[in-house]
Amino acid sequence: MTGTVTTTTLWRPTGPEELALVEASGWCAWPPRLPEQPIFYPVMNEDYAIRIARDWNVPASGVGYVTRFEVDSGFLERYPVQQAGGQTITELWIPAEELDQFNRHIVGLIEVVHEFRPQL
């Protein structure tokens, strides 16, 4: 009999280029970071992800997406929750060199849960 893995839900606001790479992975992995991106920042709540996708990704890329995915909670214990602003503005800081290992602990698929475009 196998044990059940406890997971933590994370969100990631993203633009179209990164989302295309996630889709190319079969919706199961985040792409490697670019040299100027030493840290991967998944966020801890949907509202914060929505604000970033709507307020940052849309102006920068013309569209912003919010993705949701599950990660093995035991694995995540090595990354302290970082408060990046107010009480609900929390995220994890995953060093770029650990992203492959992080991806191996994603449970299920990465899914798009919101899409934002410029208001007409």
DRENLUMRO-788866 format. One record per atom (N, C-alpha, C): residue number from 1; residue in three letters; atom name; x, y, z. Coordinates in Angstrom, 3 decimals. Layout:
! residues N
{resi NUM, resn ALA, name CA, xx X, yy Y, zz Z}
...
! end
This chain:
! residues 120
{resi 1, resn MET, name N, xx 0.846, yy -1.191, zz 0.000}
{resi 1, resn MET, name CA, xx 0.000, yy 0.000, zz 0.000}
{resi 1, resn MET, name C, xx 0.884, yy 1.246, zz 0.000}
{resi 2, resn THR, name N, xx 0.593, yy 2.178, zz -0.874}
{resi 2, resn THR, name CA, xx 1.404, yy 3.393, zz -0.967}
{resi 2, resn THR, name C, xx 0.752, yy 4.514, zz -0.188}
{resi 3, resn GLY, name N, xx 1.594, yy 5.389, zz 0.348}
{resi 3, resn GLY, name CA, xx 1.084, yy 6.530, zz 1.103}
{resi 3, resn GLY, name C, xx 0.629, yy 7.643, zz 0.177}
{resi 4, resn THR, name N, xx -0.197, yy 8.495, zz 0.714}
{resi 4, resn THR, name CA, xx -0.680, yy 9.637, zz -0.041}
{resi 4, resn THR, name C, xx 0.263, yy 10.812, zz 0.179}
{resi 5, resn VAL, name N, xx 0.580, yy 11.520, zz -0.877}
{resi 5, resn VAL, name CA, xx 1.434, yy 12.705, zz -0.782}
{resi 5, resn VAL, name C, xx 0.555, yy 13.898, zz -0.446}
{resi 6, resn THR, name N, xx 0.946, yy 14.632, zz 0.581}
{resi 6, resn THR, name CA, xx 0.262, yy 15.877, zz 0.913}
{resi 6, resn THR, name C, xx 0.846, yy 16.966, zz 0.030}
{resi 7, resn THR, name N, xx -0.028, yy 17.767, zz -0.572}
{resi 7, resn THR, name CA, xx 0.455, yy 18.807, zz -1.484}
{resi 7, resn THR, name C, xx 0.066, yy 20.193, zz -0.989}
{resi 8, resn THR, name N, xx 0.801, yy 21.161, zz -1.510}
{resi 8, resn THR, name CA, xx 0.528, yy 22.577, zz -1.285}
{resi 8, resn THR, name C, xx 0.182, yy 23.191, zz -2.627}
{resi 9, resn THR, name N, xx -0.880, yy 23.971, zz -2.673}
{resi 9, resn THR, name CA, xx -1.261, yy 24.661, zz -3.899}
{resi 9, resn THR, name C, xx -0.433, yy 25.930, zz -4.021}
{resi 10, resn LEU, name N, xx 0.175, yy 26.104, zz -5.197}
{resi 10, resn LEU, name CA, xx 0.921, yy 27.319, zz -5.512}
{resi 10, resn LEU, name C, xx 0.348, yy 27.932, zz -6.778}
{resi 11, resn TRP, name N, xx 0.588, yy 29.212, zz -6.954}
{resi 11, resn TRP, name CA, xx 0.160, yy 29.928, zz -8.147}
{resi 11, resn TRP, name C, xx 1.372, yy 30.589, zz -8.763}
{resi 12, resn ARG, name N, xx 1.307, yy 30.809, zz -10.061}
{resi 12, resn ARG, name CA, xx 2.391, yy 31.486, zz -10.763}
{resi 12, resn ARG, name C, xx 1.774, yy 32.400, zz -11.805}
{resi 13, resn PRO, name N, xx 1.950, yy 33.726, zz -11.635}
{resi 13, resn PRO, name CA, xx 1.554, yy 34.638, zz -12.706}
{resi 13, resn PRO, name C, xx 2.603, yy 34.549, zz -13.806}
{resi 14, resn THR, name N, xx 2.160, yy 34.536, zz -15.043}
{resi 14, resn THR, name CA, xx 3.105, yy 34.345, zz -16.139}
{resi 14, resn THR, name C, xx 2.625, yy 35.037, zz -17.403}
{resi 15, resn GLY, name N, xx 3.558, yy 35.288, zz -18.268}
{resi 15, resn GLY, name CA, xx 3.254, yy 35.863, zz -19.571}
{resi 15, resn GLY, name C, xx 3.206, yy 34.774, zz -20.633}
{resi 16, resn PRO, name N, xx 2.961, yy 35.165, zz -21.878}
{resi 16, resn PRO, name CA, xx 2.766, yy 34.175, zz -22.943}
{resi 16, resn PRO, name C, xx 4.011, yy 33.352, zz -23.277}
{resi 17, resn GLU, name N, xx 5.198, yy 33.938, zz -23.179}
{resi 17, resn GLU, name CA, xx 6.410, yy 33.190, zz -23.540}
{resi 17, resn GLU, name C, xx 6.646, yy 32.043, zz -22.556}
{resi 18, resn GLU, name N, xx 6.585, yy 32.350, zz -21.263}
{resi 18, resn GLU, name CA, xx 6.800, yy 31.304, zz -20.261}
{resi 18, resn GLU, name C, xx 5.693, yy 30.252, zz -20.346}
{resi 19, resn LEU, name N, xx 4.451, yy 30.692, zz -20.560}
{resi 19, resn LEU, name CA, xx 3.348, yy 29.739, zz -20.642}
{resi 19, resn LEU, name C, xx 3.521, yy 28.792, zz -21.831}
{resi 20, resn ALA, name N, xx 4.027, yy 29.293, zz -22.939}
{resi 20, resn ALA, name CA, xx 4.266, yy 28.428, zz -24.102}
{resi 20, resn ALA, name C, xx 5.279, yy 27.337, zz -23.770}
{resi 21, resn LEU, name N, xx 6.277, yy 27.659, zz -22.964}
{resi 21, resn LEU, name CA, xx 7.271, yy 26.663, zz -22.559}
{resi 21, resn LEU, name C, xx 6.673, yy 25.642, zz -21.590}
{resi 22, resn VAL, name N, xx 5.783, yy 26.096, zz -20.722}
{resi 22, resn VAL, name CA, xx 5.086, yy 25.157, zz -19.825}
{resi 22, resn VAL, name C, xx 4.229, yy 24.207, zz -20.662}
{resi 23, resn GLU, name N, xx 3.514, yy 24.751, zz -21.632}
{resi 23, resn GLU, name CA, xx 2.697, yy 23.903, zz -22.507}
{resi 23, resn GLU, name C, xx 3.568, yy 22.884, zz -23.240}
{resi 24, resn ALA, name N, xx 4.734, yy 23.327, zz -23.722}
{resi 24, resn ALA, name CA, xx 5.647, yy 22.421, zz -24.435}
{resi 24, resn ALA, name C, xx 6.145, yy 21.289, zz -23.532}
{resi 25, resn SER, name N, xx 6.145, yy 21.516, zz -22.221}
{resi 25, resn SER, name CA, xx 6.571, yy 20.470, zz -21.272}
{resi 25, resn SER, name C, xx 5.466, yy 19.454, zz -21.012}
{resi 26, resn GLY, name N, xx 4.295, yy 19.667, zz -21.612}
{resi 26, resn GLY, name CA, xx 3.148, yy 18.813, zz -21.311}
{resi 26, resn GLY, name C, xx 2.429, yy 19.269, zz -20.053}
{resi 27, resn TRP, name N, xx 2.605, yy 20.556, zz -19.709}
{resi 27, resn TRP, name CA, xx 1.966, yy 21.164, zz -18.540}
{resi 27, resn TRP, name C, xx 2.467, yy 20.547, zz -17.235}
{resi 28, resn CYS, name N, xx 3.738, yy 20.106, zz -17.219}
{resi 28, resn CYS, name CA, xx 4.227, yy 19.459, zz -16.000}
{resi 28, resn CYS, name C, xx 5.522, yy 20.040, zz -15.459}
{resi 29, resn ALA, name N, xx 6.061, yy 21.109, zz -16.076}
{resi 29, resn ALA, name CA, xx 7.332, yy 21.658, zz -15.586}
{resi 29, resn ALA, name C, xx 7.469, yy 23.125, zz -15.968}
{resi 30, resn TRP, name N, xx 8.202, yy 23.836, zz -15.119}
{resi 30, resn TRP, name CA, xx 8.552, yy 25.228, zz -15.399}
{resi 30, resn TRP, name C, xx 9.869, yy 25.257, zz -16.141}
{resi 31, resn PRO, name N, xx 10.021, yy 26.176, zz -17.104}
{resi 31, resn PRO, name CA, xx 11.252, yy 26.223, zz -17.899}
{resi 31, resn PRO, name C, xx 12.429, yy 26.745, zz -17.069}
{resi 32, resn PRO, name N, xx 13.639, yy 26.421, zz -17.498}
{resi 32, resn PRO, name CA, xx 14.821, yy 26.950, zz -16.811}
{resi 32, resn PRO, name C, xx 14.785, yy 28.472, zz -16.783}
{resi 33, resn ARG, name N, xx 15.357, yy 29.021, zz -15.762}
{resi 33, resn ARG, name CA, xx 15.443, yy 30.473, zz -15.628}
{resi 33, resn ARG, name C, xx 16.459, yy 31.025, zz -16.625}
{resi 34, resn LEU, name N, xx 16.233, yy 32.252, zz -17.035}
{resi 34, resn LEU, name CA, xx 17.193, yy 32.970, zz -17.861}
{resi 34, resn LEU, name C, xx 18.331, yy 33.449, zz -16.956}
{resi 35, resn PRO, name N, xx 19.496, yy 33.793, zz -17.528}
{resi 35, resn PRO, name CA, xx 20.624, yy 34.220, zz -16.691}
{resi 35, resn PRO, name C, xx 20.278, yy 35.377, zz -15.738}
{resi 36, resn GLU, name N, xx 19.404, yy 36.267, zz -16.158}
{resi 36, resn GLU, name CA, xx 19.028, yy 37.401, zz -15.301}
{resi 36, resn GLU, name C, xx 17.906, yy 37.048, zz -14.317}
{resi 37, resn GLN, name N, xx 17.520, yy 35.777, zz -14.258}
{resi 37, resn GLN, name CA, xx 16.470, yy 35.306, zz -13.353}
{resi 37, resn GLN, name C, xx 17.022, yy 34.227, zz -12.427}
{resi 38, resn PRO, name N, xx 17.747, yy 34.612, zz -11.376}
{resi 38, resn PRO, name CA, xx 18.375, yy 33.600, zz -10.515}
{resi 38, resn PRO, name C, xx 17.401, yy 32.871, zz -9.593}
{resi 39, resn ILE, name N, xx 16.165, yy 33.358, zz -9.508}
{resi 39, resn ILE, name CA, xx 15.190, yy 32.753, zz -8.591}
{resi 39, resn ILE, name C, xx 13.857, yy 32.576, zz -9.302}
{resi 40, resn PHE, name N, xx 13.194, yy 31.453, zz -9.024}
{resi 40, resn PHE, name CA, xx 11.832, yy 31.175, zz -9.491}
{resi 40, resn PHE, name C, xx 10.902, yy 31.513, zz -8.336}
{resi 41, resn TYR, name N, xx 9.878, yy 32.314, zz -8.612}
{resi 41, resn TYR, name CA, xx 8.991, yy 32.826, zz -7.564}
{resi 41, resn TYR, name C, xx 7.552, yy 32.335, zz -7.715}
{resi 42, resn PRO, name N, xx 7.204, yy 31.157, zz -7.233}
{resi 42, resn PRO, name CA, xx 5.779, yy 30.834, zz -7.165}
{resi 42, resn PRO, name C, xx 5.181, yy 31.578, zz -5.968}
{resi 43, resn VAL, name N, xx 3.908, yy 31.921, zz -6.054}
{resi 43, resn VAL, name CA, xx 3.278, yy 32.673, zz -4.967}
{resi 43, resn VAL, name C, xx 2.308, yy 31.778, zz -4.206}
{resi 44, resn MET, name N, xx 1.986, yy 32.221, zz -2.987}
{resi 44, resn MET, name CA, xx 1.244, yy 31.385, zz -2.049}
{resi 44, resn MET, name C, xx -0.264, yy 31.575, zz -2.098}
{resi 45, resn ASN, name N, xx -0.743, yy 32.610, zz -2.819}
{resi 45, resn ASN, name CA, xx -2.194, yy 32.787, zz -2.867}
{resi 45, resn ASN, name C, xx -2.636, yy 33.345, zz -4.211}
{resi 46, resn GLU, name N, xx -3.849, yy 33.017, zz -4.551}
{resi 46, resn GLU, name CA, xx -4.407, yy 33.350, zz -5.858}
{resi 46, resn GLU, name C, xx -4.555, yy 34.850, zz -6.061}
{resi 47, resn ASP, name N, xx -4.974, yy 35.586, zz -5.034}
{resi 47, resn ASP, name CA, xx -5.180, yy 37.020, zz -5.179}
{resi 47, resn ASP, name C, xx -3.892, yy 37.739, zz -5.567}
{resi 48, resn TYR, name N, xx -2.802, yy 37.384, zz -4.924}
{resi 48, resn TYR, name CA, xx -1.505, yy 37.988, zz -5.242}
{resi 48, resn TYR, name C, xx -1.115, yy 37.662, zz -6.690}
{resi 49, resn ALA, name N, xx -1.313, yy 36.421, zz -7.120}
{resi 49, resn ALA, name CA, xx -1.004, yy 36.024, zz -8.499}
{resi 49, resn ALA, name C, xx -1.849, yy 36.802, zz -9.500}
{resi 50, resn ILE, name N, xx -3.120, yy 37.000, zz -9.182}
{resi 50, resn ILE, name CA, xx -4.007, yy 37.769, zz -10.069}
{resi 50, resn ILE, name C, xx -3.488, yy 39.201, zz -10.224}
{resi 51, resn ARG, name N, xx -3.104, yy 39.813, zz -9.115}
{resi 51, resn ARG, name CA, xx -2.613, yy 41.196, zz -9.185}
{resi 51, resn ARG, name C, xx -1.374, yy 41.313, zz -10.063}
{resi 52, resn ILE, name N, xx -0.455, yy 40.365, zz -9.928}
{resi 52, resn ILE, name CA, xx 0.758, yy 40.416, zz -10.749}
{resi 52, resn ILE, name C, xx 0.421, yy 40.198, zz -12.220}
{resi 53, resn ALA, name N, xx -0.391, yy 39.178, zz -12.524}
{resi 53, resn ALA, name CA, xx -0.738, yy 38.880, zz -13.921}
{resi 53, resn ALA, name C, xx -1.456, yy 40.054, zz -14.569}
{resi 54, resn ARG, name N, xx -2.398, yy 40.643, zz -13.853}
{resi 54, resn ARG, name CA, xx -3.208, yy 41.744, zz -14.394}
{resi 54, resn ARG, name C, xx -2.412, yy 43.043, zz -14.476}
{resi 55, resn ASP, name N, xx -1.657, yy 43.356, zz -13.409}
{resi 55, resn ASP, name CA, xx -1.024, yy 44.670, zz -13.312}
{resi 55, resn ASP, name C, xx 0.389, yy 44.728, zz -13.892}
{resi 56, resn TRP, name N, xx 1.057, yy 43.587, zz -14.025}
{resi 56, resn TRP, name CA, xx 2.421, yy 43.565, zz -14.552}
{resi 56, resn TRP, name C, xx 2.510, yy 42.856, zz -15.896}
{resi 57, resn ASN, name N, xx 1.975, yy 41.633, zz -15.974}
{resi 57, resn ASN, name CA, xx 2.117, yy 40.866, zz -17.209}
{resi 57, resn ASN, name C, xx 1.345, yy 41.466, zz -18.370}
{resi 58, resn VAL, name N, xx 0.135, yy 41.973, zz -18.124}
{resi 58, resn VAL, name CA, xx -0.653, yy 42.549, zz -19.224}
{resi 58, resn VAL, name C, xx 0.074, yy 43.748, zz -19.839}
{resi 59, resn PRO, name N, xx 0.517, yy 44.742, zz -19.052}
{resi 59, resn PRO, name CA, xx 1.244, yy 45.858, zz -19.668}
{resi 59, resn PRO, name C, xx 2.550, yy 45.418, zz -20.348}
{resi 60, resn ALA, name N, xx 3.234, yy 44.432, zz -19.789}
{resi 60, resn ALA, name CA, xx 4.525, yy 44.005, zz -20.337}
{resi 60, resn ALA, name C, xx 4.384, yy 43.129, zz -21.580}
{resi 61, resn SER, name N, xx 3.331, yy 42.290, zz -21.631}
{resi 61, resn SER, name CA, xx 3.228, yy 41.279, zz -22.687}
{resi 61, resn SER, name C, xx 1.921, yy 41.296, zz -23.452}
{resi 62, resn GLY, name N, xx 0.964, yy 42.123, zz -23.036}
{resi 62, resn GLY, name CA, xx -0.329, yy 42.150, zz -23.695}
{resi 62, resn GLY, name C, xx -1.317, yy 41.127, zz -23.171}
{resi 63, resn VAL, name N, xx -0.836, yy 40.193, zz -22.356}
{resi 63, resn VAL, name CA, xx -1.697, yy 39.184, zz -21.753}
{resi 63, resn VAL, name C, xx -0.999, yy 38.681, zz -20.482}
{resi 64, resn GLY, name N, xx -1.803, yy 38.341, zz -19.492}
{resi 64, resn GLY, name CA, xx -1.265, yy 37.771, zz -18.264}
{resi 64, resn GLY, name C, xx -2.081, yy 36.560, zz -17.884}
{resi 65, resn TYR, name N, xx -1.403, yy 35.542, zz -17.415}
{resi 65, resn TYR, name CA, xx -2.066, yy 34.303, zz -17.015}
{resi 65, resn TYR, name C, xx -1.754, yy 34.016, zz -15.555}
{resi 66, resn VAL, name N, xx -2.703, yy 33.365, zz -14.887}
{resi 66, resn VAL, name CA, xx -2.456, yy 32.826, zz -13.550}
{resi 66, resn VAL, name C, xx -2.547, yy 31.316, zz -13.677}
{resi 67, resn THR, name N, xx -1.493, yy 30.651, zz -13.239}
{resi 67, resn THR, name CA, xx -1.490, yy 29.197, zz -13.235}
{resi 67, resn THR, name C, xx -1.590, yy 28.709, zz -11.797}
{resi 68, resn ARG, name N, xx -2.092, yy 27.494, zz -11.662}
{resi 68, resn ARG, name CA, xx -2.209, yy 26.848, zz -10.354}
{resi 68, resn ARG, name C, xx -1.612, yy 25.447, zz -10.485}
{resi 69, resn PHE, name N, xx -0.884, yy 25.033, zz -9.450}
{resi 69, resn PHE, name CA, xx -0.291, yy 23.702, zz -9.468}
{resi 69, resn PHE, name C, xx -0.034, yy 23.242, zz -8.045}
{resi 70, resn GLU, name N, xx 0.134, yy 21.947, zz -7.893}
{resi 70, resn GLU, name CA, xx 0.349, yy 21.319, zz -6.585}
{resi 70, resn GLU, name C, xx 1.788, yy 20.818, zz -6.501}
{resi 71, resn VAL, name N, xx 2.386, yy 21.000, zz -5.331}
{resi 71, resn VAL, name CA, xx 3.751, yy 20.528, zz -5.093}
{resi 71, resn VAL, name C, xx 3.775, yy 19.757, zz -3.777}
{resi 72, resn ASP, name N, xx 4.575, yy 18.713, zz -3.727}
{resi 72, resn ASP, name CA, xx 4.759, yy 17.903, zz -2.527}
{resi 72, resn ASP, name C, xx 5.130, yy 18.816, zz -1.359}
{resi 73, resn SER, name N, xx 4.279, yy 18.853, zz -0.337}
{resi 73, resn SER, name CA, xx 4.484, yy 19.744, zz 0.810}
{resi 73, resn SER, name C, xx 5.781, yy 19.437, zz 1.557}
{resi 74, resn GLY, name N, xx 6.126, yy 18.177, zz 1.670}
{resi 74, resn GLY, name CA, xx 7.363, yy 17.812, zz 2.356}
{resi 74, resn GLY, name C, xx 8.586, yy 18.407, zz 1.679}
{resi 75, resn PHE, name N, xx 8.592, yy 18.395, zz 0.360}
{resi 75, resn PHE, name CA, xx 9.693, yy 18.993, zz -0.391}
{resi 75, resn PHE, name C, xx 9.764, yy 20.502, zz -0.156}
{resi 76, resn LEU, name N, xx 8.613, yy 21.154, zz -0.098}
{resi 76, resn LEU, name CA, xx 8.585, yy 22.615, zz 0.043}
{resi 76, resn LEU, name C, xx 9.076, yy 23.103, zz 1.395}
{resi 77, resn GLU, name N, xx 9.149, yy 22.220, zz 2.381}
{resi 77, resn GLU, name CA, xx 9.579, yy 22.637, zz 3.718}
{resi 77, resn GLU, name C, xx 10.965, yy 23.264, zz 3.718}
{resi 78, resn ARG, name N, xx 11.778, yy 22.971, zz 2.717}
{resi 78, resn ARG, name CA, xx 13.137, yy 23.533, zz 2.659}
{resi 78, resn ARG, name C, xx 13.147, yy 25.003, zz 2.245}
{resi 79, resn TYR, name N, xx 12.019, yy 25.516, zz 1.774}
{resi 79, resn TYR, name CA, xx 11.943, yy 26.909, zz 1.308}
{resi 79, resn TYR, name C, xx 11.039, yy 27.715, zz 2.233}
{resi 80, resn PRO, name N, xx 11.618, yy 28.590, zz 3.050}
{resi 80, resn PRO, name CA, xx 10.761, yy 29.411, zz 3.928}
{resi 80, resn PRO, name C, xx 9.870, yy 30.337, zz 3.109}
{resi 81, resn VAL, name N, xx 8.663, yy 30.550, zz 3.596}
{resi 81, resn VAL, name CA, xx 7.750, yy 31.491, zz 2.940}
{resi 81, resn VAL, name C, xx 8.323, yy 32.892, zz 3.118}
{resi 82, resn GLN, name N, xx 8.400, yy 33.624, zz 2.018}
{resi 82, resn GLN, name CA, xx 8.939, yy 34.982, zz 2.031}
{resi 82, resn GLN, name C, xx 7.783, yy 35.973, zz 1.946}
{resi 83, resn GLN, name N, xx 7.790, yy 36.945, zz 2.815}
{resi 83, resn GLN, name CA, xx 6.771, yy 37.997, zz 2.764}
{resi 83, resn GLN, name C, xx 7.331, yy 39.133, zz 1.927}
{resi 84, resn ALA, name N, xx 6.728, yy 39.354, zz 0.761}
{resi 84, resn ALA, name CA, xx 7.251, yy 40.326, zz -0.200}
{resi 84, resn ALA, name C, xx 6.535, yy 41.668, zz -0.113}
{resi 85, resn GLY, name N, xx 5.668, yy 41.831, zz 0.827}
{resi 85, resn GLY, name CA, xx 4.895, yy 43.065, zz 0.967}
{resi 85, resn GLY, name C, xx 3.936, yy 42.901, zz 2.122}
{resi 86, resn GLY, name N, xx 2.657, yy 43.116, zz 1.859}
{resi 86, resn GLY, name CA, xx 1.634, yy 42.969, zz 2.895}
{resi 86, resn GLY, name C, xx 1.494, yy 41.523, zz 3.351}
{resi 87, resn GLN, name N, xx 0.614, yy 41.324, zz 4.298}
{resi 87, resn GLN, name CA, xx 0.441, yy 40.020, zz 4.935}
{resi 87, resn GLN, name C, xx 0.111, yy 38.907, zz 3.939}
{resi 88, resn THR, name N, xx -0.617, yy 39.215, zz 2.868}
{resi 88, resn THR, name CA, xx -0.990, yy 38.184, zz 1.902}
{resi 88, resn THR, name C, xx -0.057, yy 38.139, zz 0.694}
{resi 89, resn ILE, name N, xx 0.985, yy 38.950, zz 0.699}
{resi 89, resn ILE, name CA, xx 1.919, yy 38.982, zz -0.428}
{resi 89, resn ILE, name C, xx 3.096, yy 38.077, zz -0.078}
{resi 90, resn THR, name N, xx 2.871, yy 36.784, zz -0.266}
{resi 90, resn THR, name CA, xx 3.860, yy 35.790, zz 0.111}
{resi 90, resn THR, name C, xx 4.229, yy 34.922, zz -1.085}
{resi 91, resn GLU, name N, xx 5.470, yy 34.466, zz -1.074}
{resi 91, resn GLU, name CA, xx 5.987, yy 33.678, zz -2.191}
{resi 91, resn GLU, name C, xx 7.102, yy 32.777, zz -1.693}
{resi 92, resn LEU, name N, xx 7.503, yy 31.855, zz -2.537}
{resi 92, resn LEU, name CA, xx 8.659, yy 31.012, zz -2.259}
{resi 92, resn LEU, name C, xx 9.781, yy 31.453, zz -3.194}
{resi 93, resn TRP, name N, xx 10.999, yy 31.344, zz -2.729}
{resi 93, resn TRP, name CA, xx 12.156, yy 31.684, zz -3.548}
{resi 93, resn TRP, name C, xx 12.921, yy 30.404, zz -3.839}
{resi 94, resn ILE, name N, xx 12.777, yy 29.915, zz -5.072}
{resi 94, resn ILE, name CA, xx 13.429, yy 28.677, zz -5.486}
{resi 94, resn ILE, name C, xx 14.643, yy 29.057, zz -6.329}
{resi 95, resn PRO, name N, xx 15.868, yy 28.769, zz -5.850}
{resi 95, resn PRO, name CA, xx 17.052, yy 29.086, zz -6.654}
{resi 95, resn PRO, name C, xx 16.979, yy 28.395, zz -8.019}
{resi 96, resn ALA, name N, xx 17.430, yy 29.097, zz -9.048}
{resi 96, resn ALA, name CA, xx 17.348, yy 28.578, zz -10.419}
{resi 96, resn ALA, name C, xx 17.973, yy 27.193, zz -10.542}
{resi 97, resn GLU, name N, xx 19.071, yy 26.955, zz -9.830}
{resi 97, resn GLU, name CA, xx 19.741, yy 25.662, zz -9.946}
{resi 97, resn GLU, name C, xx 18.957, yy 24.524, zz -9.289}
{resi 98, resn GLU, name N, xx 17.910, yy 24.839, zz -8.542}
{resi 98, resn GLU, name CA, xx 17.070, yy 23.820, zz -7.907}
{resi 98, resn GLU, name C, xx 15.732, yy 23.620, zz -8.625}
{resi 99, resn LEU, name N, xx 15.532, yy 24.328, zz -9.740}
{resi 99, resn LEU, name CA, xx 14.228, yy 24.272, zz -10.416}
{resi 99, resn LEU, name C, xx 13.914, yy 22.887, zz -10.973}
{resi 100, resn ASP, name N, xx 14.913, yy 22.174, zz -11.502}
{resi 100, resn ASP, name CA, xx 14.645, yy 20.816, zz -11.999}
{resi 100, resn ASP, name C, xx 14.127, yy 19.917, zz -10.879}
{resi 101, resn GLN, name N, xx 14.751, yy 20.015, zz -9.716}
{resi 101, resn GLN, name CA, xx 14.309, yy 19.220, zz -8.569}
{resi 101, resn GLN, name C, xx 12.909, yy 19.646, zz -8.135}
{resi 102, resn PHE, name N, xx 12.641, yy 20.957, zz -8.126}
{resi 102, resn PHE, name CA, xx 11.309, yy 21.477, zz -7.812}
{resi 102, resn PHE, name C, xx 10.278, yy 20.886, zz -8.779}
{resi 103, resn ASN, name N, xx 10.592, yy 20.921, zz -10.077}
{resi 103, resn ASN, name CA, xx 9.673, yy 20.396, zz -11.090}
{resi 103, resn ASN, name C, xx 9.351, yy 18.922, zz -10.853}
{resi 104, resn ARG, name N, xx 10.311, yy 18.150, zz -10.385}
{resi 104, resn ARG, name CA, xx 10.073, yy 16.723, zz -10.129}
{resi 104, resn ARG, name C, xx 9.102, yy 16.503, zz -8.969}
{resi 105, resn HIS, name N, xx 8.865, yy 17.526, zz -8.167}
{resi 105, resn HIS, name CA, xx 7.950, yy 17.405, zz -7.029}
{resi 105, resn HIS, name C, xx 6.572, yy 18.019, zz -7.303}
{resi 106, resn ILE, name N, xx 6.344, yy 18.471, zz -8.552}
{resi 106, resn ILE, name CA, xx 4.999, yy 18.916, zz -8.933}
{resi 106, resn ILE, name C, xx 4.116, yy 17.673, zz -9.032}
{resi 107, resn VAL, name N, xx 2.944, yy 17.744, zz -8.435}
{resi 107, resn VAL, name CA, xx 1.998, yy 16.632, zz -8.441}
{resi 107, resn VAL, name C, xx 0.851, yy 17.018, zz -9.371}
{resi 108, resn GLY, name N, xx 0.666, yy 16.255, zz -10.440}
{resi 108, resn GLY, name CA, xx -0.380, yy 16.588, zz -11.409}
{resi 108, resn GLY, name C, xx 0.138, yy 17.596, zz -12.424}
{resi 109, resn LEU, name N, xx -0.802, yy 18.315, zz -13.032}
{resi 109, resn LEU, name CA, xx -0.468, yy 19.243, zz -14.103}
{resi 109, resn LEU, name C, xx -0.573, yy 20.698, zz -13.656}
{resi 110, resn ILE, name N, xx 0.143, yy 21.536, zz -14.355}
{resi 110, resn ILE, name CA, xx 0.038, yy 22.983, zz -14.174}
{resi 110, resn ILE, name C, xx -1.168, yy 23.426, zz -14.999}
{resi 111, resn GLU, name N, xx -2.077, yy 24.173, zz -14.398}
{resi 111, resn GLU, name CA, xx -3.273, yy 24.586, zz -15.134}
{resi 111, resn GLU, name C, xx -3.430, yy 26.103, zz -15.124}
{resi 112, resn VAL, name N, xx -3.952, yy 26.625, zz -16.227}
{resi 112, resn VAL, name CA, xx -4.268, yy 28.050, zz -16.319}
{resi 112, resn VAL, name C, xx -5.644, yy 28.253, zz -15.699}
{resi 113, resn VAL, name N, xx -5.730, yy 29.160, zz -14.717}
{resi 113, resn VAL, name CA, xx -7.002, yy 29.396, zz -14.039}
{resi 113, resn VAL, name C, xx -7.565, yy 30.795, zz -14.301}
{resi 114, resn HIS, name N, xx -6.711, yy 31.717, zz -14.809}
{resi 114, resn HIS, name CA, xx -7.192, yy 33.065, zz -15.172}
{resi 114, resn HIS, name C, xx -6.375, yy 33.579, zz -16.338}
{resi 115, resn GLU, name N, xx -7.027, yy 34.394, zz -17.159}
{resi 115, resn GLU, name CA, xx -6.361, yy 35.064, zz -18.273}
{resi 115, resn GLU, name C, xx -6.815, yy 36.516, zz -18.269}
{resi 116, resn PHE, name N, xx -5.857, yy 37.419, zz -18.393}
{resi 116, resn PHE, name CA, xx -6.164, yy 38.858, zz -18.401}
{resi 116, resn PHE, name C, xx -5.612, yy 39.491, zz -19.662}
{resi 117, resn ARG, name N, xx -6.398, yy 40.380, zz -20.240}
{resi 117, resn ARG, name CA, xx -6.004, yy 41.144, zz -21.431}
{resi 117, resn ARG, name C, xx -6.308, yy 42.607, zz -21.169}
{resi 118, resn PRO, name N, xx -5.743, yy 43.500, zz -21.978}
{resi 118, resn PRO, name CA, xx -6.014, yy 44.924, zz -21.759}
{resi 118, resn PRO, name C, xx -7.511, yy 45.232, zz -21.807}
{resi 119, resn GLN, name N, xx -7.932, yy 46.148, zz -20.961}
{resi 119, resn GLN, name CA, xx -9.329, yy 46.597, zz -20.958}
{resi 119, resn GLN, name C, xx -9.531, yy 47.539, zz -22.141}
{resi 120, resn LEU, name N, xx -10.577, yy 47.342, zz -22.887}
{resi 120, resn LEU, name CA, xx -10.851, yy 48.208, zz -24.050}
{resi 120, resn LEU, name C, xx -11.694, yy 49.389, zz -23.661}
! end
